[in-house]
Amino acid sequence: MSCTDYAELTATVDRLLKERYSARYYLPDPVDKPWKVYCIAGSVRDAISAEMVAADKSKVPYKARYDYFPPVLPAEHAARKFDFGQLSLARWDEFFDAPVALIFTIHGELVQGSWMDLGHPMARMASAQAGYFMQSVTIGLRARGLEPVTQLSIPQYDDIIRKHLKTIPDTHIVACGMALGYPDLEKVKENYVFPKKLQLGEVLEVHGM
Ligand SMILES: Cc1cc2nc3c(=O)[nH]c(=O)nc-3n(C[C@H](O)[C@H](O)[C@H](O)COP(=O)(O)O)c2cc1C
């Protein structure tokens, strides 16, 4: 591969990463089948969404099969969580009207390392689906003009989801959801709230170069 190819690839990947955002407003246009995760659309997506909406309204407590946050967050993370809470998160239980959603599961006996899934092919096979894989899916979707919103709010309805997706094994837990579709750019423009993001210098510390 020539240097020019790398420059072009870098520019493309950087663009896909830098320009990504949580659309939260979608066109109803259907989407081709992507990847081998639990991909829900049409009547299955609608049935799960309807039950999640009802569950949210009923105020009956539902619980994910894992803890996303510790009981007490470290102060700096609590501050960022507060900022995140200021974003408009309504309609999450309807997958933000996205026509398709992905449900990521992981074997319940796996621990931190597998959840990070650093991307070694064996690690990926062992942990099935996790953070690194989800980022790859995100980039792949963006390259196809689709916008995903990662949804930590979905695993609390693990029971509802597995009732509809009977192929999720008992050994697996619902780790995350991801709404996806073609973004409704007009609505995004009207409603998108820019979240406060850390600058590169705040997350990167360089030693020895
Ligand atoms: C693991 C993870 C879980 C998330 N869960 C939710 C969610 O439940 N609901 C939501 O509206 N956004 C969720 N998001 C999206 C974040 O709100 C969003 O990425 C962040 O505010 C930055 O904004 P941007 O994606 O528009 O750049 C999640 C993102 C990640 C990485």
PDBQT file of the ligand as one rigid body, heavy atoms in Angstrom, charges set to zero:
ROOT
HETATM    1  C1  LIG A 301     -21.485   3.497  25.965  1.00  0.00    +0.000 C 
HETATM    2  C2  LIG A 301     -22.387   4.639  25.561  1.00  0.00    +0.000 A 
HETATM    3  C3  LIG A 301     -23.695   4.671  25.987  1.00  0.00    +0.000 A 
HETATM    4  C4  LIG A 301     -24.568   5.701  25.594  1.00  0.00    +0.000 A 
HETATM    5  N1  LIG A 301     -25.873   5.674  25.995  1.00  0.00    +0.000 NA
HETATM    6  C5  LIG A 301     -26.739   6.639  25.580  1.00  0.00    +0.000 A 
HETATM    7  C6  LIG A 301     -28.133   6.582  25.919  1.00  0.00    +0.000 A 
HETATM    8  O1  LIG A 301     -28.583   5.681  26.629  1.00  0.00    +0.000 OA
HETATM    9  N2  LIG A 301     -28.949   7.545  25.449  1.00  0.00    +0.000 N 
HETATM   10  C7  LIG A 301     -28.491   8.558  24.649  1.00  0.00    +0.000 A 
HETATM   11  O2  LIG A 301     -29.293   9.411  24.248  1.00  0.00    +0.000 OA
HETATM   12  N3  LIG A 301     -27.193   8.630  24.288  1.00  0.00    +0.000 NA
HETATM   13  C8  LIG A 301     -26.311   7.698  24.729  1.00  0.00    +0.000 A 
HETATM   14  N4  LIG A 301     -24.994   7.734  24.346  1.00  0.00    +0.000 N 
HETATM   15  C9  LIG A 301     -24.553   8.802  23.448  1.00  0.00    +0.000 C 
HETATM   16  C10 LIG A 301     -23.908   9.922  24.219  1.00  0.00    +0.000 C 
HETATM   17  O3  LIG A 301     -24.896  10.723  24.794  1.00  0.00    +0.000 OA
HETATM   18  C11 LIG A 301     -23.124  10.766  23.216  1.00  0.00    +0.000 C 
HETATM   19  O4  LIG A 301     -22.218   9.956  22.517  1.00  0.00    +0.000 OA
HETATM   20  C12 LIG A 301     -22.350  11.871  23.903  1.00  0.00    +0.000 C 
HETATM   21  O5  LIG A 301     -23.245  12.753  24.502  1.00  0.00    +0.000 OA
HETATM   22  C13 LIG A 301     -21.500  12.628  22.877  1.00  0.00    +0.000 C 
HETATM   23  O6  LIG A 301     -22.311  13.210  21.881  1.00  0.00    +0.000 OA
HETATM   24  P1  LIG A 301     -22.184  12.839  20.348  1.00  0.00    +0.000 P 
HETATM   25  O7  LIG A 301     -22.351  11.334  20.250  1.00  0.00    +0.000 OA
HETATM   26  O8  LIG A 301     -23.296  13.583  19.659  1.00  0.00    +0.000 OA
HETATM   27  O9  LIG A 301     -20.823  13.256  19.878  1.00  0.00    +0.000 OA
HETATM   28  C14 LIG A 301     -24.100   6.741  24.755  1.00  0.00    +0.000 A 
HETATM   29  C15 LIG A 301     -22.760   6.719  24.331  1.00  0.00    +0.000 A 
HETATM   30  C16 LIG A 301     -21.914   5.687  24.725  1.00  0.00    +0.000 A 
HETATM   31  C17 LIG A 301     -20.496   5.669  24.221  1.00  0.00    +0.000 C 
ENDROOT
TORSDOF 0
